[in-house]
């Protein structure tokens, strides 16, 4: 296909993680001129950046991979049920190399600004290092958890030792042996890295604001027989994953807890506890994540597991959350699977580990020798910031994105994001998102949840690139309706009872507003397909041609 008149490319994709790679593959299959812009020095997105010790999937490896290449499915053997960062980075590089994707990716290229030219209906994208790209369509595949944040305290640059954010971990090995280490944060990354630090550090101080529910991953090695069995089930597996709530192997049971006898329910809990990964999260009876009484019953069971593993009763109570189970995304501990029993909670039995609740004893500042708390200075040789992300909106807010009339997206979203289907924003034509706010394709089993939305976006992008439409953007009324319904569903759920990144609570000064999406994957996919079948209902489509004019379904 000839490139679009007046533009360098038909489509620019921002981000070379799993969504960006699959999006590039889809768009190239359509014969479009595509370029991917990636800030990192390699592909893989989260699995390029998050190379800290202990970084690991919460999805079973074989459920997380791509399914579009049957040959690669036959060739690739997973070494663990839950792959670690090094293996995942190798996997995404294998995908990129096998399909020669890297020739269309500019690495070490940070997008600084994106500006829509209303006269030409073309996006101009500027980067660091300084370069300018133009395209009819831009697809943001920057990821929901890719904009790291640090504690909102003074002195971050004053510490004289080593310091690293888990999302910007260096390629070179970081040694903990013989060092005094502070880990700030006990979310998912903190839960994974803390046991790795505790094995070697002379002393570890864990600074925890609030505890979260942590369940065992129950990882294991996969041998040739395991892979043969997994491989034989691939055709059925892909179909099954498209039917589950979050694209995981695990799906809520249709039978509520109230229909079980007490002994049966305890046996169900124990079996789930020994099961893989999110068996004890998404695989529980549906009312565990929906009904406060059922949730409290299961939370009490998990709290009992914590108390049994932590020797000091006072420390155990510090580690037991006071929010409902699953109100924040549940963390999985990456305990070593070879049977040594070294897990997250056992760390706090070690003489070289201290736990400090910073909601009670807050961080006042970072100082040259370590961290100043309200009652003392904790000295350290190394600080690990496991402090999370400005989720869903952060990576977009950090780019100066200007739409119709020069409106900045970050200004539009100052009080919280507004989208239609989590895919597009009114006033920003021909800009599509995957893994952004209010849509499926984000922090769940991302490759599965993003698969159909990416196909849908690629089809619509092709229509714009081939100039069937000059502009595609949401109708503001449809956008308001979608946003209001997503927020209402989030506020009515048990998740609203906990402070978390799902509501922007971890970003100082941010108004509390739900930024994720609570709906089921199959329902979301059905909605996308119905919108397309109805002529892209909810979108304003400006046709190409001498009498081009916007139209919507209502005409």
N, C-alpha and C positions, 0 to 999 in steps of 0.2 A: 504493500500500500504506500502511496505517496504521503510524505509528511504533510500535516496540516499547514495550509498557507499561513505564513507569518509566525510560526512557532517552530522551536527546535524539535519538540517532541509532541506526540499525541497525549502521552500520560507521563507525569512524574510521580514516583512513589517515594515517600519519605519514610525511611526505615528498612533495614534488611534483616529483620527478625523473621520468625516463622510466617507471619502474615505478609510481610513485604516480599519474601521469597516466593510464596505461593501466588501472590498477586502478580508478580513479574512473570511467572510461568504462565498464568492464565492469559495475561494481556499479550504476551508474545505469541501464544497459540492462536490468537485472533489476528495476528499480522500487524499489530500496532507498534509504533516506535515508542519505546519505553526506556526511561532511565530511573534508576534507584539511587537515592542520595542517603548515605549512611554516615553518621557521626563517628562510629567506631572504626577500628583498623581491621575488623573482620566481620563476618556475617554471624547470625545466630541471635541477635537481639539480647534478650535477658540472659541467654546462655553464653554470650560473649562477655557481657559486663559483669555478671554476678559470679565471679570465679573464686569467691571466698571458700575456705575449707568448710566442707559440710553441705555446700549448695547442692540441692537434689530435687528431683521431681516429687510432687505429691500425686501425680497421675501415674498409673502403670505405664511403663515405657511403650508397650505395644499399642496402647490406646491413644497415645499422644502423637505418634508419628504421622507422616503423610501417607495417604492411601492411593494417590493418583498414579504412582509408578509401580506396577506389579513386579517388574524386574527387581527393583530395589527392595521390595518387600521380601523377595526370595533371597537376596544377597545379604541383607543386613541382619546380623545377630546381636540382640541386646544382651549385655553381660549381667545385668541386674534387673530385678522386677521394677525398681525405681531408679532410673539412671541418674548418675551424678553429672555435675557440670562438664567435666572434661569429655565424657562420652557424648553428651548432647551437643557440645560444640563440634566435635568430630562428625557427628551425624549431619548437622546442618551444612557443614562444609562439604560433606560427601554429596548431599542433595545438590548444592550449588555447582560443584564440579561436574557431576554426572550430567547435568542439564545445561552446562556452560552458561550459568547465570551470571557469573562474576564479570563477564565482559560488558554487561550492562549495568554494573554497580560502581558508583564512585565512592570509595571508602575515604575515611578521614575528612568527611565533608559535612559540616554542620550547617543546617538551614537556619539562616538568620531572619529572613523576611519573605513574605509571600504577598503579592499585591495583584488584585484583579483589575485588568484594563477593561473598562466598561465599553469602550468603543470597539475594541477588537475581540472582546470575550476571550481573553487569553490571560493566564496567570504568569507573572514574572516572579521567579524565585531567586533570591540572592543567598550566597553561602559564605562561609569562612572555612578555608581560604577563599578570597574574593573571586567569585565567579557568578555569572548570571545565566539562568536557564529559563526557557519559556515553554509553555504547554497549554493545551486546551483544558486538560483535566489534571487535578492533583488528588492523589489518594494519600491520606495520612495513615501510616501504619507504625506510629511511634510507640505504641504499647501503652497499656493502662498503668503499669508500674515501672516507669523509666525515668522519672524526674526526681532524683534523690533530694531529700531535705535533711537539714542538720538541726540540732537543738537551737532554739531561739534564745540564746544566751550570748553575752559578750565574750570576747577573747579567743574565738576559734583559731585565730592565727598566732596565738602567743605560745602555744605548747611547743616545747623544744624537742620532744621525742618524736616517734613515728605516729602517724594517725592515718586511718583509712576508713572510708565509707564502704560498706559491704557491696554496694552497687558500683563502686569504682575501684575494685580491688586490682592491684598490679599483677602483671603476668609473672614477675619474678616471685619466687617463694618468700613468704613472710614468716620469719621464725618467732616462736613464742617461748622457747626453752630458756629458762632462767630469768624471764622478764616479769615485771609487774605490769599486768594488763588490766585495762578498764574496758568493759563492753557496755555500751549505752544502748538499751533497747532489748525487749524480750518478745518481739513479734516473730514472724516466721523466720527471718534471717538470723535474729538473735538466738532463737531456739536451736537452729542448725549449727551455728558457729561456736556457741558457748561450750559444748562438750569437747570440741576440737581444741579450743584454747586451754581448757582445764586440764587436759592430758599432759601438757608440757609446761605451762606457765609456773613460775615460782609463786606467784600469787595472782588471783583473778578477783576483781571486784565487779559484780554485775549491778548496774544501775537500772532499776525497773520502775517505770511509772505505774502501770497496772498489769497484772498477770492476765494471760489468756489461757483458754483451754488447750491443752497439748495432749495429743494421742500418739500411740506408737505407730510408726510406719510399717513395721514388720517386713522390712526389706529382706531379700535373699538373692543369692546367685542364681542365674539361669544357665542351665547346661544345655547340651545339644538336644536332649530329649524334651526339655521344656520348650525350646524354640521350635522343635518339630511339631509339637502339639499346638502351640500358639499359631504357627504358620498355617496349619491345616484349618484353623478357625477364622482366618482373616475375612473371607467373604461374609460370613454371618456376623462377625464382630463389627464391621463397618456399619451394617444395617442396624444392629442393636444400639450402637453408640448414638445413632441419629434419633433414637427414641427416648433416650434418658434425659432427665431434667437438665443436667449440666454437661452432657457429653462425656461423663465418666462411665466406668464400668459399673458403678454403684447407683442404684435408683431407690428412692424411698418406697418402703413397703406399703401396700394398700390397706393393710390391716392395722387398726389403731392399737395402741398399748392397752386400752381399756378392755380389749377382747382376750387378753392373755391372763392366765392365772399367775399369781406372784412368782411361783417357782419357774414357770415357763418364761416369764419376762426376764428373770435373772439369768436364766440359761441363754436366752437370746442375747443379752448384753455381753455375757462372758464370751460367747462364740464370736460376736462382732469384735470384741476387744482383741481377740487372737487373730482376727482377719486382717487382710491387707489394706493399708492406707485408709481411704475414706469410707470403708465399710461402716465405721462407727461415726459417720457424719451424714453423708448422703444416702447411706444404705440402711438407715434405721426406719422404724415405723414412721409414717408421714407426720404423725402428731407430735413427735419429739421436737421438730423444728417449727411447729405451728401452734401448739397448745402449751400454755405456761405450766400447767400441772404435770403434763407428760414430760416436758422439758426439765423441770426441776427434779423429777424422779431420776432421769438419766444423768443429770448433772451431779446429783448426790452419789450415784454409782461411780462416776469419774473422780469426784472428790475423794472417795474412799480409796481409789487406786493411788492417788497422789499421796495421801496420808500414809499409806502402806510403804511407800518408797522413800519418803523423807524422814530421817531419823528425829530431827528436832521438830516437835509439834508446832512451835511458834513459826518456824520457817515454812513448814507445810501450809499453815493457814495464810501466810503471806502469798503463797503461790497458787492459792485457790481463788479463782475469779468470783466476783459478786454479780456478774451479768449472766444472762441465760447462755446455755451451751449453744454455740453457733451464731450468737448475736454478732460476734466478730468472726471473720473467716477462721476456721479451726487450724491450728498449727500441728504439723507432724514432726516428731523428733527423729532425727537421722541417726539413731543409735547404730553402732557397729553391729552388723548382722551375723557375725561369726559366733555369736553366743557368749560374748564376754560380759553381757549384762550392763554395759556402760551406757547409760541413757541420760537424758536431759535432767531428770529429777535427781538422779544419783549424784550429779555434780555438786549439789548443795549439801551433800554429806561429807565432802572433802574438807580437810583442815585448811587447805590453801584457797578456799573460795568464800567470799563474803557476798551477801545479798543486801542491797540497800533499796528501800522503797522511796523513790524520789518524789512521789506525790506527797509524802510526809516530810521528807528531808530533801528539799529541792536543790537542783544545780543552780548556783548563783553565777558562776562564770568558769571559763576554761582559763587556767593560768599556766605559767611556764612549766611548773613541775607536775601538773595533772589537772584535777577537777576540784573546784571549790564548791563544797556542799554547804548547807546552812550551818552545820555543826563542826565541819572540819575540811581539810584539804586531803584528798586521796591522791597520793603520789603514784606516778606511773611512768613506764618506759614506752608504752604503746597504748593508744586509744583506738578502739573500734567503734565506729558509729553505725549501729544497726538500727537506724532511726527512720527507715522507711521512705515513703514517696509522697509527692503531691499527686495523688492517684487520679487517673482518667483524664484530668484536665491540665495537669502540670506541663507535660511535654508540648502541648499546643499553646498554652499560655506563655511559654518561654520563646515562642516564635512570634514575630510581629506580623500577624496575619490581617490584611486589610481587604475588606470586601467592597460592596457597592457603597458609593458615597464616602469612601475612605474609612468606614467604620472598622475599628479594631476588634477582633474576636475577643480578646481579653477584656475589653470594656463591655461588650455585649454580655459576657459571662461574669461580670463583677459580682453579681448577687447569686451566681450559680449558673450552671450550663443549661441551655435550652437547645434541643435537637428534635429532629423528626426521625424516628426509628433508630436513634443513635448513630445515624449515617450521614446526615446533612444538616446544615444550618441556613435558615432564611437570610438573604442578603449576602451569601457567600456562594455564588453559583459555581457549579462544576467542581466543587470541593467535597470529597467524600472521606469518611472516617471509618476505620475499623479498629476496635479496641478503645474507642473514645467513650465519653459518658453516655449513659442511658441506652445502651445497646448490647446485644449479645456478641460475643467475640472477644471478651476481655480476660478477666483474671480467673475464670473457670478453666476448664480444659481447653486452652486457647486454640490449639490447632483444630480441634473438633468444632468448637463454637464459631470459629471464624470461617470455616470452610464454605458453607452455603452463602453467608453474607458476602464473602469475597467474590464468589461466582456471580452473585446478583449485582454487585457493584461493577464488576468487570463488564457485564453485559450492558449496563447503562452507560459506562464510560465509553464503550465502543460506539454507542449511538451518538454520543457527543463528538467523539473523535472523527467519526465518518460524516459529521455535520448533519445528521438527521435532526438533531436539536442543537441550537446555538447555546442555550442555557438550560440548566436543570437546577432548581432549588425548591425547598419546601414552601408550601403555602403557610403563611404565619399562623393561620387558625389551626391547621393540622399540627403544626409544631407545638403550639400551646397545648393542644389537647393531648398529644403524646407525652409531653413533659409533665403536665399535671397528673396524668394517670400513672406514670412511672413513679413520681414522687409520692403520690398517695399510697401506692402499693408498698413502697419502701417504708413509709411512716406507719403503716398499719401492721408491719411485720415485727417479730420479736427482735430483729436486728436494730430497730430504732431505740431499743432499751440500753444500748451500749455505745460509748463513744468510739468511733473508728474512722479509718480512712474512707469508708463507704459513704460517710456524711461530711467529709472534709474536716473532721474534728481535730486532725493532727496538724493542720495548717493554721498558725496563729493569725487571728484577725479575719478568718474566713467565715462568712455566715453559714450556719449549719443547714445543709441542704443535701439531700440524697443525690449521689453522683453515679451510682452503679445501675444495675438493672436486675430485678428479682425474678423475671419471668422464666418459664421453661424454654429450653432450646427448641423442641418441636413446635410449640405455639408461635415462637418468634419466626421460625422458618415459614410456617404456614402464613403468617401475616405478610412477610415479604413477598411470597408467591401470589397472594391475593392482591396486594398493591400493584404488582406488575400486571396481573391478569386484568385488573380494572383500569389499565392505561396509566399506571403510575399515579394512582389516586393519592392525593395529598401533596403532590408536587406541582409546581408551575413549570410548564415546558414551553420554551420559546423556540419555535420552529425556525429552520434556516430558510433562506430565500429572500427575494426582493421585498416581499410583504411579510417578513418575519414578525410575529407577534406572540405574546405569551398566551397560553391557554391552560386551562385546568379541566379536570373531569366534569366540573359543574356546567361547562359550556354546552 
